[in-house]
Amino acid sequence: MSKKKIAKPLGTSWSDIEEIEQDLSHIKGKAVDPRDFFKNCSKVGAALLECLLENDTEAFLEILDEYLRVNRSGVAKNAQLARSTVQDVFSKKGNPTLKTLAKIVHHEAGFQDSLSRQKN
């Protein structure tokens, strides 16, 4: 039994659509590097805390992952972890413990500085 064709071919395709060029030179803006946000520990710490308060674990992990990409060497040094440990935290083979995540967040979100200031 042969199949009966019921759909008609479409009359247009992407190649039939005319390309439109626009002059966007009149739009002024400041070049923004998203990595600048991740270089500011207090902003990252506030964002991580907000994620925890909102129970948004996916956003928490995304923010922490990007922060570690931008600041990997400094994070490893500050948290007294091996650089490979920090690198593997969000890799496919990585399965970080809560202790490792807490150590990174604690040292990088400025909690260490605020604790030492409270003691003095």
Buried (B, 14 or more C-beta within 10 A) or exposed (E): EEEEEEEEEEEEEEEEEEEEEEEEEEEEEEEEEEEEBBEEBEBBBEBBEEBEEEEEEEBBBEBBEBBBEBBBEBBBEBBEBEEEBBBBBBEEEEEBEEEBBEBBBBBBBBEEEEEEEEEE
